[in-house]
Amino acid sequence: MRTTDLLDEIRGIIAARAGPDGQTSIAGLLLSKAETETPDHSLTDPLLVVMAQEGKRLLLGDQVFQYRAGQCLVVTTDLPVTGHFLDTTPQTPSLAMGLVLRPAAIAPLLLEAPAGRWSRGTTGLPAIATGEAGPDLLDAVARMLRAAQPPGGRSRARPADRAGDPLAIAHRPARRHDPPDRPRRQQLVPRQPGN
């Protein structure tokens, strides 16, 4: 699926499902639909945000971070920020998906990751960054949003996902190449000694 198609799908789901509190049936998965540019001051949690429509500007001290549709924001620690949405009206609201990041769940993944731009020993790493949301990220976001419960509907997420592990959905491989009549494979759990 093309990036523009994924972004269109994400935009449509957020527009249809975003509620006033931003909550979804998956703990830590938030949907935002803002119709005004009113600034807000908050202490943000570690968070991944993918902007689907319009944009947002965050101020952290004297630093300015701006991201627009098709871009993302990553916050790695609790930070006091001031933010306001950009080019936002009731006719063209800002639409975004947020995923609360749980450091305890992410730490094992970081230990397995190859050294990259910032190695584990580097000091002074940025605690907030913006960048392009590539096709792999947009695909994972679209799959999470499809699994989230629509208002008044039933969630397609597995029970463990609804219990608060949105990463399980994001890292679940897409099954788009499997034929529709192919049965799902059962995951077998080894028996514990003494059982």
N, C-alpha and C positions, 0 to 999 in steps of 0.2 A: 504494500500500500504506500502511496506517495505521502511525503511529509504534509503537503497541503490538505490531502484527504484526511489524514489522521488529525490534524489540527481542526479541521471542520467538524469531524465527529466529536472530538473533545469539547469544542465550543458548544455544539448542540446539546450534549449531555449535561454540561454544567448549567447552561441556560434553563434547561427543563427541570433539573433536580436540585439546584442550589436553594437551600432554605435560609431563614433568617439567622439561625445559629451556626450555619456552615457544616453541621455534623452529617455524617452518612452512617450506613449500617456497619461500616468497617472502622473500627477504632483507629484514630490517628489520620484518617483520610478526610480532608476538609474540602468543601466547595464554596467558592466565594463569587457573589454577584453584587457588584457595587455600582450604584447609579449616581453617586455624587463624588466630588473631589475633596470632601471634608478631611482635613488632616487628622490623624490619630497618633497618640503617643502610647507606646506599649513596650513591654519586655517580651521579646520574641523567643520562642523555644527553638532548639535545633530543628530545622525545617528545610524541606525541598519544596519550592513553588514553581509551577509551570504556568505561565501566563498564556491564556488562550485568546483573549481579545483585549484591545487597548493596552494600558500599561500602568506601571506604578513606580514611584520614586521614593527611596528610603534614605533617610539621613542618619548617620551614625557619627556623632561628633561633627567634625568638619568634612567627613567623607560623604559623597553622594553616590548612590547605587540606583541605576535606572534599568528597568527591563520591560520589554514589550511582548506582544503576541509572538509565540514561537521561541521565546527565550525563557531561561529559568534563573532562579535565585537559590543559593544554598547558604544556609546559616548553620554554623557548626557548634555554637554555644549560645547560652542565654545572653541576649544583647538588648540594651535600651535603644529603641529606634523611634523615629518619627517618620510616618509615611503618609502619602496621599496618592490616590489614583489619578491617572492622566487621561485627558480627552474623554472623560466619562460623563454620560448623560443617561437619562432613563431610556432613550431610544437606542443608545449604543453603550451598554454597561460594560465595565471591566469584568472579565471572567477569568477565574484562576482556580487551579487545583493545588492544594497544599497537602504535604505528607509529613507528619511529625516524625522526626528522626530520633530513634532510641539508641544512644551511644552503646549500650550493652549489647544490643542486637547487631550493630554494625561493626564493632571492634574485631570479631573473628574474621569478617570479610576483609578488613583492612590488613590484617596480618598475612592473609593469603595473597594480597594484591602485589604485583611486581612494583618495584620502585619506579616512580614516575617523575613528573615535574618537580614535586616536592617530596623529598625522601623523609623517612620517619625521624631522622636526626636533625632535620632542618628546624631552626627556631624562627620565630616571627612570622609564622604562616598566617594568611588572612583568615579571619573568622567568618567572613561573608564574601560571597562572590557571585557574579552574574555571568551568563554565557548563553550560547545557542543551545536549544533543546534539540538534539539530533533525532533521527528517525527511530533509533532503538529506544530512547527514553520516551518519545511520544507513543510508540507502540505499547510499552509497558503501562503508561498512563491510561491509554485507551482501554486496555484489558482490565485494569483495576476499576475504571469507571463503569465498564459493562457489568462487572461483578457486583458492584455496589447496589444496594437496594433502592429501587425507584420509590418515590413517595407512594405509600399504600400498596406496594408490591412486595414480592418475596425476593430475598437476596439470592444471587446465584453463587455467592462465595461459599466455600466449604466452611464447616463449623470452626475449624482452627483459625481461618481467616477472619471470621466475624469476631473471634475472641481477641483480636488485637494484633494480628501479624500481617499488615499490608505488604510487607516485603515478600511474603510467601506468594502473593498474587503477582507482584512485579517480577519475581524471578522464576515463576512457573513458565516453562517453555510454551510458546504458541503452538497450537495443534492445527493450524490452518491447512497443512499438507495431508492430514489424515483423511481418508474417505469418510463420509458421514455414517456409513453402515459399519465401520470398523469398531469392534468392542474395545472399551477402555481396559488397559491392563491394571490388574490388582497389584497394589504394593504389599508385599509380604513382610511381616515383622517377625524377626527371629524369636523363637521361644527362649525365655529366660531360664537359666538352670533352676531346677526344682519345680518347674511348672508343668 
